[in-house]
Amino acid sequence: MNAGREAIVKKAYETLAANSENGSVCLDDIAKAYDANGDPDVFSGKRSEEDSFMEFLSLFDTQVKESVVSYEEFRAYFSDIGALVEDDGHFEKGIKTSFKLE
């Protein structure tokens, strides 16, 4: 993951941590903040928001809502997703939309 992508992923994680009850990011925090409209397939009408949301959450190692999701796990998820998105601008826009940044 290049530095620009890393920065936006880190900003999303730090925003989640800042808005959580104890400063740790749990799966439930991610679920509450995530907006599936940032998914290009939802935007284009290829899939529903609910399908995108459920797939997004299913890809984390933990499925217990109170379990902490480390920055490393969060970053690894978006590194994998980023491999499918060639354009840095589209990647950044997807993260910003998904986590309501800026």
Buried (B, 14 or more C-beta within 10 A) or exposed (E): BEEEBBEBBBBBBEBBBEEBEEEBBBBBBBEEBBBBBBBBEBBEEEBEEEBBBEEBBEEBEBEEEEEBBEBEBBBBBBEEBBEEBEEEEEBBBBBBBBBEBE
